[in-house]
Amino acid sequence: MMNSLPAPENLSIKIESLKNVLHGDRNVTVSMLRLDQINPFVSGNKIFKLHYFLADAKKSIHKKVITFGGAYSNHLAATAFVCNEAGLKSIGFVRGEKPGLLSHTLQFCIENNMQLEFINRASYKEINEEQFLHQLTGTYGEHTLIPEGGFSIQGVNGAALIGDYFNSRQFTHVCCTVGTATTFAGLINAVKNETAVIGFSALKNLHDINERLSKLKIDERKNYSFIEDYHFGGYAKKTPELISFMNLFYSNNKIPLDFVYTGKMMFGVYDLINKGYFPFGSRILCIHSGGLQGNGSLPDGTLTFNFM
C-alpha cells in the first residue's frame, strides 16, 4: 500500500556534480537533483505534485481519482501507480482515439488497474470546462479530480516542496523542464534570495506560459525566465542530435535522461553555457524530473543505457 512510498518531506535525494566536459573555461559548475531515484514508477516531480491530491483522496469516502493525459503521459503512469499502491480507484482520460496498439505508458497504466477512457482531441480541449466536469461527476460519481499534469495550486504547493532539498546549497540558477508549468511555478515560489529559475519548454508554441504562471499564482517578485529554443520539434519529438547527446551525457555522468523532458533541458543548459549565457562562476542546479519510462517507446538499441 501507500506506506511503501515515503512522504515528500522524508525522502533521501542526492545532489550530484556533473562533469564539466562541455563547459569550457567559464568556471561554471553544474549539479543535478536526482529526483529520478525516488521510485522507478513515480519518480521525479510526480510524488511532489500528487502529494496533496492523494492526501485528499485517501481521506475521502469515494476513494476515487480522475485525471488526464496523453498516450505517453508520465503523469498518467505515476497516478496509476500511486493509486494502485494506496488502494484508490483511478480513471485516466486519454487524449485521442484508442490506438490499435497501446503505448508502453498506457499498458503500464492498465497493469496498475487504471481505467482508461479515450476521448477525441476536440472533446479533450474541454476537460477544464464546467459542463464537462459536471458530466464526469454524473457518470463516475464523486471523486478527487487531478488536472492534467497536476496543473493547480495544489500541484504547485506540492512541487514547491522540492525546494527543501536544495535551498541550503545557495545555487545561482535552478533549471527545470516545462510541460504544464506546474513544477516550474512551484520552484519559482520555492527558491530563496536571488536564485534564478529557468524553465526549458518541452513543447512547441507554449505561448500561454505567462497566463499559466498567473493562474498558478507565482511570486512575481522572483527571478525567473522561460526558454523555448530546445523543444526539438515539439512534445515527444526527437532528433538524432538529441539522442546522441543523451548517450554522451550518460557516458560522462552515468545518469539516464529521457527524450521527452530532461534530455532537452540538459541539451539546452549545456548549449547556453557554451554560448556564454550564464555569468562567470555560476552554480547551476538541474532538476531531474524523472519520466524515464517514456524511453520505453524508443526502438531497441536507440539508447546505450538502461533506463529503468
RAJO-V829597 format. One record per pair of residues at least 24 apart in sequence whose C-alpha atoms are under 7 Angstrom apart, sorted by the first residue. I is the first residue (numbers start at 0). J is the second residue. Records with the same first field share a line. If there is no record, write none. Layout:
BEGIN
I->J  J
END
This chain:
BEGIN
0->84  85  86
1->81  84  85
7->46  47
17->252
18->251  252
21->269
22->269  272  273
23->273
25->279  280
26->279  280
27->279  280  281  282
28->281  282  283
29->282  283  284
30->283  284  285
31->284  285  286  287
32->284  285  286  287
33->287
34->287  288  289
35->287  288  289
39->307
40->77  80
41->77
42->289  290
43->287  288  289  290
44->158  288  289
45->74  77
47->157  158  160
48->149  154  155  157  158
49->149  154  157
50->157
51->153  157
52->145
56->143
61->141  142
62->87  88
63->87  88  89  142  143
64->88  89  90  142  143  144
65->89  90  91  142  143  144  145
66->90  91  92  144  145  146  147
67->91  92  93  146  147
68->92  93  94  147
69->93  94
70->94  102  104  105
71->102  104  293
72->104
73->290
74->148
75->108
76->104  107  108
79->108  111  112  113
80->111
83->111  112
89->113  114
90->114  115
91->115  116
92->116  117  118
93->117  118
94->118  119  120  123
95->119  120
103->295  296
104->293
148->179
149->181
150->179  181
151->215
152->215
154->181
155->181  182  184  185  215
156->185
158->182  185  186
159->185  186  188  189
162->186  189  190
166->190  191
170->194  282  283  284
171->195  281  282  283
172->196  282  283  284
173->197  283  284  285
174->198  284  285  286
175->199  264  285  286
176->200  201  260  261  264
177->201
178->202
184->212  215  217
187->217  221  223
188->217  218
193->222
194->222
195->222  223
196->222  223  224
197->223  224  225
198->224  225  226
199->225  226  227  264
200->226  227  229  230
201->230  233  234  259  260  263
202->230  233  234
203->230  232  233  234
229->263  267
230->263
234->259
235->259
246->302  303
255->306
256->291
257->290  291  293  294
258->294
261->287  288
END
